[in-house]
Amino acid sequence: MNKKNLLPMLAVLYASAFVAAFNENIVNVALVDIIAAFSVDSSLAQWLVTGYMIVTAIIVACMAYLSRRFSVRTLFFAGSAFLVIGSAACLVAPTFPLLLAFRLLQAVGTGIFIPLMMTAVLAIAPKQKLGTFLSVGSCCITLGPAFAPVISGLMVTYLGWRSIFFLPTVAIAVIVVVGAFAVKSILDTERTVLDAPSVALAAIGLTAFVYGLSSFTSDVFVGFTGLIAGAATIAAFVLRQRKLDEPLIDLSPLVNPRFALACPLVIVAMMTTFSMSVLLPLYYQGSLEATALVSGLLILVPVLVNSVTAIFGGRVMDKIGAWPLLPTGFGIIAIGQVAIAFVSMNAALVPVLVGSVLVYAGVGLVFAPSQTAGLASLTRSQNGNGVTIMNLFVQIAACVGPALFVGIYSTRVGAESQAGAASTLAQAAGFSSAVFAAAVCAIIGFLVAVYYAHKGAPGLTEDMADSAETPRAAPILSLIGKSDAYRVANTATVLEAIDTMVKTQTGGVPVVDARDAVVGFITDGDVMRYLTGGERKRMDPLYAYLSIAERGDLAERVPDLLKANVMELATKKVVCIEADASVEDVCLALSDPHIKKVPVVSGGKLAGTVSRSDLVRYFLAEFAGLPKRVASDAA
């Protein structure tokens, strides 16, 4: 199936992920009204938020199994059903326990939709544009929670707290109608068994850990007990996955150092986003005494900036890779948070707003590119498990971040209040301490990003270093193409490139950087186009002669050309084929009339090349019944 025909389906899944993410934050501004309506305390009401995130994380942990067992179309309609039924039931819930139960039902839909969107992106998006496509998904996940406080604040003010559940009900219903036509089953399924003990361990471990973290600042013993119990249960979960033939989550992608180190970068970015979305309203309303609606609008400003930098970051990631994008982004986050920590004590709105814009801009630069860097290092067969692991870390960060930093905030506010400080000053001090702690995490993220992007994650052990130097075996090259790919360095001259093409009797060679990543492709046609004015016209001898004559003496210009850097002539937007690509992918790439040969990459490094003649020889040998030697001669 043509991937372009699947773009409407991707648009539907983007929309469903936006609504799911929007639904995460709609309750925040309504908690005061819900507490009054059902006469419950704030700690119990908070589980409408915390419980939602925990259930979402548990469903995300099951998504690797669900993606193998059920089709994309089936999961799409299942997620829609959970969200629609849960939202509609919340509209009429007569008691708080039922409201909480229906809210957790909504969370099941969110846990399905966000990983499903990312899985579809990996299956549909061209590899060379993966960063851009994931950035669009990142915007959906970020903008949803950002718009939620503003819109739900308006609805609570004028229509009552129950009205906040009306929008997701209607939105998902509309998406279901469109999805009935657009969503296709694009991935193969298989019959597998769900390991119930693993699900139980994941649920108990995550709940205990988050509960302990949120209780630590108010009751050290309860918090410490929860953290220990949660960590022990999670460790038991990991050990069980290693022993199972069909684990709930295949943790093998974490053996890949480039994927493993990308995960903490994603965690820091997500902790920053969710923590600031909670801390900033507390500061605006507590210290600056702004209304809930005004604080929501103030948060919307940096989030809109985040959406712009997310798209920009994705495109930069596609063009030049992780360096220097990731360190720059984390550096901006750290600078913004340190600045906020210092100026917030003065109850200054504009400086805090500017600092928050910096923080969110930095998150936009690193969130999706960190995911791209990790997921792009996996083989196609590991994509489902990689998406599950990455999204699980995202949800854990969304649970842990607010619990940790709001705990720091509350402890400092309590200490300042006991010391006799005014309420506004106490809350400013708490906000400053929490943001400073978040800045420490961002600085750690910056250091990891510098190592990851510049030095490269491989090399953590001798075995990893060896595997990093030698690209892993490329399956497509065992069928088609050449694994002994000729190449020229991006520091070479045009003369060296021409010399390579002459010696190897080829019409074009890939250009690679110091890490053997493909950064360009130069052909003999590029040289001829330069000599004839650089125009991509059909060439005949008379036209070529006249073009050269118009530009002056050829003998004077050729030496300058030969001394020029190869990248001055090379094509920089190179279409590459992944090592685990299918024959259909090769056919699609070579169907472009301007492309006669494509590089094959493995782990971001050049592993070989596939040309049209290689493809012809393959088809003659495999489908015309000719021996490989005869097929080679025929081609």
C-alpha positions in Angstrom: 0.0 0.0 0.0 1.3 3.4 -1.0 2.3 5.3 2.2 1.0 8.6 0.8 -2.5 7.0 0.9 -2.1 6.5 4.6 -1.5 10.2 5.4 -5.2 10.8 6.2 -5.1 7.9 8.6 -2.1 9.5 10.3 -4.0 12.8 10.5 -6.8 11.0 12.3 -4.4 9.4 14.8 -2.7 12.8 15.4 -6.2 14.2 16.2 -7.0 11.3 18.5 -3.7 11.8 20.4 -4.4 15.5 20.7 -7.8 14.8 22.3 -6.4 12.1 24.6 -3.6 14.5 25.7 -6.2 17.3 26.1 -8.3 15.0 28.3 -5.3 14.6 30.7 -5.5 18.2 32.0 -9.2 19.1 31.8 -9.9 18.2 35.5 -7.1 20.4 37.0 -9.0 23.7 37.1 -12.3 21.9 38.2 -10.9 20.2 41.3 -12.1 23.0 43.6 -15.7 22.7 42.3 -15.5 18.8 42.4 -14.3 18.9 46.0 -17.3 21.1 46.9 -19.8 19.1 45.0 -18.9 15.7 46.6 -17.5 17.0 49.9 -14.2 15.2 49.6 -10.7 16.5 50.6 -8.1 17.7 48.1 -5.8 14.6 48.6 -8.6 12.3 47.5 -9.7 14.6 44.7 -6.1 14.7 43.3 -6.4 11.0 42.4 -8.6 12.2 39.5 -5.3 13.4 38.0 -2.7 11.1 39.5 -4.8 7.9 39.1 -5.5 8.9 35.5 -1.7 9.1 34.7 -1.0 5.8 36.5 -3.7 3.9 34.5 -2.4 5.5 31.3 1.1 4.3 32.1 -0.2 0.8 32.8 -2.0 0.6 29.5 1.1 2.0 27.7 3.1 -0.9 29.3 0.6 -3.3 27.7 0.7 -1.7 24.2 3.5 -3.9 22.9 1.3 -6.9 23.5 -1.8 -5.2 22.3 -0.1 -4.0 19.1 1.0 -7.6 18.3 -2.4 -9.1 19.2 -4.8 -6.6 17.6 -4.8 -4.6 14.5 -4.4 -0.8 14.4 -8.1 -0.4 13.4 -9.3 -2.6 16.3 -7.2 -0.6 18.8 -8.4 2.7 17.4 -12.0 1.8 17.9 -11.3 0.3 21.3 -9.5 3.5 22.5 -12.4 5.6 21.1 -15.0 3.5 22.9 -13.2 3.9 26.3 -12.9 7.6 25.9 -16.4 8.2 24.7 -18.1 5.9 27.3 -15.8 7.3 30.1 -16.4 10.9 29.2 -20.2 10.5 28.8 -20.4 8.6 32.1 -18.5 11.4 33.9 -21.1 13.9 32.7 -23.7 12.2 34.9 -21.7 10.4 37.6 -23.7 10.8 40.9 -20.9 10.0 43.4 -17.2 10.6 43.6 -16.2 6.9 43.5 -18.1 6.5 40.2 -16.6 9.7 38.9 -13.1 8.4 39.7 -14.0 5.0 38.1 -15.2 6.7 34.9 -12.2 9.0 34.8 -9.9 5.9 34.9 -11.9 4.4 32.1 -11.0 7.5 30.0 -7.4 6.9 30.9 -7.5 3.5 29.1 -8.3 5.3 25.9 -5.4 7.8 26.4 -3.1 4.9 27.1 -4.0 3.3 23.7 -4.1 6.4 21.5 -0.7 8.0 22.1 1.5 4.9 21.5 -0.8 3.9 18.6 -0.1 7.3 17.0 3.7 6.8 17.4 3.6 3.3 16.1 1.7 4.4 13.0 4.3 7.2 12.5 7.1 4.7 12.5 5.3 2.5 10.0 4.2 5.3 7.6 6.7 8.1 7.8 9.7 8.1 5.5 12.8 7.4 7.5 14.5 10.6 6.3 11.5 12.7 7.6 10.9 10.7 10.8 12.0 13.6 13.0 9.4 16.0 11.4 6.6 13.5 11.7 7.4 12.7 15.3 7.6 16.4 16.0 4.0 16.9 14.7 3.0 14.1 17.1 4.9 15.8 19.9 3.0 19.1 19.2 -0.3 17.2 19.5 0.8 15.7 22.9 2.0 19.1 24.1 -0.7 21.4 22.8 -3.5 19.2 24.2 -2.6 19.7 27.9 -1.8 23.3 27.2 -5.2 24.2 25.8 -7.1 22.1 28.4 -6.8 24.6 31.4 -7.9 27.5 29.2 -10.9 25.9 27.6 -12.0 23.9 30.7 -11.5 27.1 32.8 -14.0 28.9 30.6 -16.5 26.0 30.7 -16.3 25.6 34.5 -16.8 29.3 34.9 -19.9 29.6 32.7 -21.3 26.1 32.4 -20.3 24.2 35.5 -17.7 21.5 36.1 -19.5 18.7 34.4 -19.4 20.5 31.1 -15.6 19.8 30.8 -16.4 16.2 29.8 -18.7 17.2 26.9 -15.9 18.3 24.6 -13.9 15.1 24.5 -17.1 13.1 24.1 -18.1 15.1 21.0 -14.5 15.3 19.6 -13.8 11.6 19.8 -17.3 10.8 18.3 -16.4 12.9 15.3 -12.9 11.4 15.0 -14.5 7.9 15.0 -16.7 8.8 12.1 -13.7 10.0 10.0 -11.6 7.1 11.2 -14.1 4.6 10.0 -13.0 5.5 6.5 -9.3 6.5 7.0 -7.9 4.1 9.6 -6.4 0.9 8.1 -4.8 -2.2 9.5 -1.2 -1.7 8.4 0.6 -4.1 10.8 0.6 -7.8 11.0 -0.9 -9.4 14.1 -0.2 -12.7 15.9 -1.8 -14.7 18.7 0.1 -14.1 21.9 -0.7 -14.6 25.6 -1.0 -11.7 28.0 1.1 -12.3 31.2 -1.3 -11.2 34.0 1.3 -11.3 36.8 3.4 -8.8 34.8 0.5 -6.4 34.5 -0.2 -6.7 38.2 3.5 -6.1 39.1 3.6 -3.0 36.8 0.4 -1.6 38.3 1.4 -2.2 41.9 5.0 -1.0 41.4 4.1 2.2 39.6 1.2 3.1 42.0 3.4 2.5 45.1 6.3 4.5 43.7 4.2 7.5 42.8 2.3 7.4 46.1 5.5 7.2 48.0 7.1 10.1 46.1 4.0 12.3 46.6 3.9 11.5 50.3 7.6 11.8 51.0 7.7 15.5 51.9 4.7 15.3 54.2 5.3 11.9 55.8 8.9 10.6 55.5 8.1 7.1 56.7 5.1 6.6 54.5 7.0 8.1 51.5 10.1 6.0 52.1 8.1 2.8 52.5 6.2 3.6 49.2 9.4 4.3 47.3 11.1 1.1 48.5 8.0 -1.1 47.8 7.5 0.5 44.4 11.2 0.1 43.4 11.2 -3.5 44.6 8.1 -4.4 42.7 9.4 -2.7 39.5 12.6 -4.7 39.9 10.6 -7.9 40.2 8.7 -6.8 37.0 12.0 -6.4 35.1 13.3 -9.8 36.3 10.1 -11.5 35.2 10.3 -9.9 31.7 13.8 -11.4 31.3 12.5 -14.9 32.1 9.4 -15.0 29.9 9.3 -16.3 26.4 6.6 -13.7 25.6 7.2 -10.8 28.0 4.7 -8.0 28.5 7.5 -5.6 27.5 10.5 -6.8 25.5 13.3 -4.8 27.2 15.9 -5.8 24.5 15.9 -2.3 22.9 17.5 -1.0 26.2 20.6 -3.1 25.3 21.1 -0.7 22.4 23.2 2.1 23.9 21.8 4.8 21.6 18.3 3.9 22.5 19.0 3.5 26.2 20.7 6.9 26.6 17.9 8.6 24.6 15.4 7.5 27.3 16.7 9.7 30.1 16.7 12.6 27.7 13.0 12.0 27.0 12.3 11.7 30.7 13.9 15.0 31.6 12.1 16.8 28.8 8.7 15.4 29.8 9.3 16.0 33.5 10.0 19.6 32.6 6.8 20.0 30.6 4.4 18.5 33.1 6.1 20.0 36.1 6.1 23.5 34.7 2.4 23.1 33.7 1.6 22.5 37.3 4.1 24.9 39.0 3.4 27.9 36.9 -0.3 28.1 37.7 0.5 27.7 41.4 2.9 30.7 41.1 0.6 32.9 39.0 -2.4 32.3 41.3 -0.6 32.0 44.6 2.1 34.7 44.4 0.7 37.0 41.7 -2.9 36.4 42.7 -4.0 35.9 39.1 -7.3 34.2 38.2 -7.3 30.6 36.9 -8.3 31.8 33.4 -5.4 34.4 33.3 -2.9 31.8 34.5 -4.1 29.4 31.8 -3.6 32.1 29.2 -0.1 32.9 30.5 0.9 29.2 30.1 -0.5 29.1 26.6 2.1 31.7 25.4 5.2 29.5 26.0 3.3 26.4 24.9 2.6 28.0 21.5 6.3 28.8 21.3 7.0 25.1 22.1 4.9 24.0 19.1 6.9 26.2 16.8 10.3 25.0 18.1 9.1 21.4 18.0 8.6 21.5 14.3 11.9 23.4 13.8 13.7 20.8 16.0 12.2 17.9 14.0 13.4 19.4 10.7 16.9 20.1 12.1 17.1 16.6 13.4 16.2 15.2 9.9 18.9 17.4 8.3 21.9 17.4 10.6 21.2 15.0 13.4 21.4 15.2 17.2 24.5 17.5 17.3 24.3 20.3 18.4 20.5 20.3 18.6 20.1 18.3 21.8 22.7 20.0 23.9 21.5 23.4 22.7 17.9 22.6 23.7 18.8 21.3 27.2 21.1 24.2 27.7 18.2 26.6 26.9 15.9 24.7 29.4 18.5 25.0 32.1 19.2 28.7 31.5 15.5 29.5 31.5 14.8 27.5 34.8 17.8 29.0 36.6 16.7 32.5 35.6 13.1 31.8 36.8 14.4 30.5 40.1 16.2 33.7 40.8 13.7 36.3 39.6 10.5 34.6 40.9 11.2 35.7 44.5 10.5 39.3 43.4 7.0 38.4 42.2 7.9 39.6 38.7 5.4 38.5 36.0 7.3 39.5 32.8 10.7 37.9 33.7 9.0 34.6 34.8 7.0 34.6 31.6 10.1 35.2 29.5 11.9 32.4 31.4 9.0 30.0 30.8 9.1 30.8 27.1 12.8 29.8 27.1 12.1 26.6 28.9 9.2 25.5 26.7 11.2 26.5 23.6 14.1 24.3 24.7 11.7 21.4 25.4 10.3 21.8 21.8 13.9 21.4 20.5 14.7 18.2 22.4 11.5 16.2 23.1 10.7 14.7 19.7 14.4 14.7 18.5 15.4 12.6 21.6 12.6 10.1 20.7 13.7 10.1 17.0 17.4 9.5 17.9 16.5 6.5 20.1 13.8 5.0 17.9 15.8 5.4 14.7 18.5 3.3 16.1 16.2 0.2 16.4 15.4 -2.3 13.7 11.8 -2.5 12.4 11.1 -5.6 14.4 11.9 -3.7 17.6 9.8 -0.6 16.8 6.8 -1.7 18.7 8.8 -2.5 21.9 10.8 0.7 21.5 7.6 2.8 21.2 6.2 1.1 24.3 9.3 1.6 26.4 9.6 5.3 25.3 6.0 6.0 26.0 6.1 4.2 29.3 9.0 6.5 30.4 7.1 9.5 29.2 4.1 8.5 31.3 6.3 7.7 34.3 7.9 11.1 33.9 4.5 12.7 33.8 3.6 11.0 37.1 6.9 11.4 38.9 7.8 15.0 37.8 4.8 16.8 39.3 4.8 14.6 42.4 8.5 15.4 43.0 8.6 19.1 42.3 5.2 19.9 43.8 6.4 18.0 47.0 9.4 20.3 47.1 7.2 23.3 46.5 4.8 22.3 49.3 7.6 21.6 51.8 9.2 25.0 51.2 5.9 26.8 51.4 5.1 25.1 54.7 8.6 26.0 56.2 8.3 29.7 55.1 4.7 29.9 56.5 5.8 28.6 59.8 8.6 31.1 59.9 6.0 33.9 59.6 6.4 34.8 55.9 3.4 36.2 54.0 1.4 33.7 51.9 2.4 35.2 48.6 6.1 35.2 49.6 6.0 31.7 50.9 4.5 30.4 47.7 7.1 32.3 45.7 9.9 30.7 47.7 8.4 27.3 47.2 8.1 27.9 43.5 11.7 29.1 43.3 13.0 26.0 45.1 11.0 23.6 42.9 12.2 25.2 39.7 15.8 25.2 40.9 15.5 21.5 41.5 14.1 21.1 38.0 17.0 23.1 36.6 19.4 20.6 38.2 17.7 17.8 36.2 18.0 19.9 33.1 21.7 20.4 33.7 22.1 16.6 34.0 20.2 16.3 30.8 22.5 18.8 29.1 25.6 16.8 30.1 24.1 13.5 28.9 23.0 15.2 25.6 26.5 16.5 25.0 28.0 13.0 25.4 25.1 11.4 23.4 25.1 13.8 20.5 28.8 14.6 20.1 30.7 11.5 21.4 28.0 9.0 20.6 26.4 6.5 23.0 28.3 3.5 21.7 31.6 2.9 23.5 30.1 2.4 26.9 31.8 -1.0 26.9 34.3 -2.7 24.7 31.7 -4.9 23.1 29.5 -1.8 22.4 32.4 0.0 20.9 33.2 -2.8 18.5 29.6 -3.0 17.4 29.6 0.8 16.9 32.6 0.8 14.6 31.2 -2.0 12.4 27.6 -1.4 11.3 25.3 -4.3 12.0 24.6 -6.7 9.2 22.1 -5.2 6.7 19.5 -7.8 5.7 18.6 -6.0 2.4 22.2 -6.2 1.3 22.1 -10.0 1.6 19.5 -9.9 -1.2 20.3 -6.8 -3.2 23.2 -4.4 -3.4 26.8 -4.2 -2.3 28.0 -4.2 1.3 31.5 -2.9 0.3 30.2 0.6 -0.4 32.6 3.0 -1.9 32.5 6.5 -0.3 34.3 9.8 0.0 34.7 12.0 3.1 33.0 15.3 3.3 36.4 16.9 3.6 37.6 15.5 0.3 38.0 17.5 -2.9 36.0 17.1 -6.1 39.2 15.6 -7.7 39.3 12.9 -5.0 35.6 12.1 -5.6 36.1 11.9 -9.4 39.2 9.7 -8.8 37.0 7.3 -6.7 34.3 7.1 -9.3 36.9 6.4 -12.1 38.7 3.7 -10.1 35.5 2.0 -9.0 33.8 2.4 -12.4 30.7 3.9 -10.8 28.6 7.0 -11.6 28.1 8.2 -8.1 29.3 7.7 -4.5 28.0 8.6 -1.0 29.7 11.4 1.0 30.1 10.6 4.7 31.2 12.5 7.8 33.7 11.5 10.4 31.2 9.1 12.0 30.5 7.5 8.6 27.0 9.0 8.5 25.7 9.9 5.0 25.7 13.6 4.5 25.6 13.9 0.7 25.8 12.1 -2.7 27.9 13.1 -5.7 27.6 11.9 -9.2 29.3 12.4 -12.5 26.1 14.2 -13.5 26.7 16.8 -10.8 30.1 17.5 -12.3 28.7 17.9 -15.8 25.9 20.2 -14.6 28.5 22.4 -12.9 30.5 22.7 -16.1 27.4 23.5 -18.1 26.0 26.2 -15.8 24.4 24.0 -13.2 21.1 23.6 -15.1 19.3 20.2 -14.9 18.4 20.2 -18.6 18.5 17.3 -21.0 22.1 17.4 -22.3 23.3 17.1 -25.9 26.8 17.7 -27.2 25.9 21.1 -28.8 24.2 22.4 -25.7 27.1 21.3 -23.5 29.6 23.0 -25.8 27.7 26.2 -26.0 27.2 26.3 -22.2 30.8 25.7 -21.5 31.8 28.4 -24.1 29.5 30.9 -22.5 31.3 30.5 -19.1 34.8 31.1 -20.5 37.9 29.0 -20.9 37.3 25.4 -19.7 41.0 24.9 -19.0 41.0 27.8 -16.6 38.0 26.7 -14.6 38.5 23.0 -14.3 41.5 23.2 -11.8 39.4 25.4 -9.5 36.6 22.9 -9.7 38.8 20.0 -8.9 40.2 21.7 -5.8 36.7 22.6 -4.5 35.2 20.7 -1.5 33.0 17.8 -2.6 30.0 19.2 -0.6 29.9 22.2 -2.9 28.6 19.9 -5.7 27.1 17.0 -3.8 23.4 16.6 -3.3 22.7 17.2 0.5 19.2 15.8 0.7 20.0 12.2 0.2 17.4 9.4 0.1 18.7 6.5 2.2 17.4 3.0 2.7 17.4 1.4 6.2 19.2 -1.9 6.6 16.0 -3.7 7.4 14.0 -2.1 4.5 11.9 -4.3 2.3 12.4 -4.9 -1.5 9.2 -2.7 -1.9 10.9 0.1 -0.1 13.9 -0.1 -2.5 11.6 -0.1 -5.5 9.8 3.0 -4.1 13.1 4.9 -3.6 14.5 4.0 -7.0 11.2 4.8 -8.8 12.3 8.5 -8.7 13.7 9.1 -12.2 16.5 11.3 -10.7 17.7 8.5 -8.4 19.8 5.6 -9.8 21.6 4.5 -6.6 20.7 4.9 -2.9 22.9 4.4 0.2 21.9 1.7 2.7 22.4 2.8 6.3 22.5 0.8 9.5 22.6 2.4 12.9 23.1 5.8 11.3 26.2 4.6 9.4 26.8 3.7 5.8 26.5 0.0 5.3 26.3 -0.4 1.5 24.5 0.8 -1.6 21.7 -0.4 -3.9 21.4 0.6 -7.5 18.8 0.1 -10.2 21.1 -2.5 -11.9 21.3 -4.4 -8.6 17.5 -4.4 -8.4 17.2 -5.7 -12.0 19.6 -8.5 -11.3 17.7 -9.5 -8.2 14.4 -9.7 -10.1 15.9 -11.6 -12.9 17.4 -14.1 -10.5 14.4 -14.5 -8.2 11.5 -14.2 -10.5 12.7 -15.1 -14.1 14.4 -18.2 -12.9 17.8 -17.2 -14.2 21.0 -18.1 -12.3 22.6 -15.2 -10.5 25.6 -15.1 -12.8 23.4 -15.1 -15.9 21.2 -12.5 -14.4 24.2 -10.3 -13.7 25.4 -10.7 -17.3 21.8 -9.9 -18.6 21.7 -6.7 -16.5 
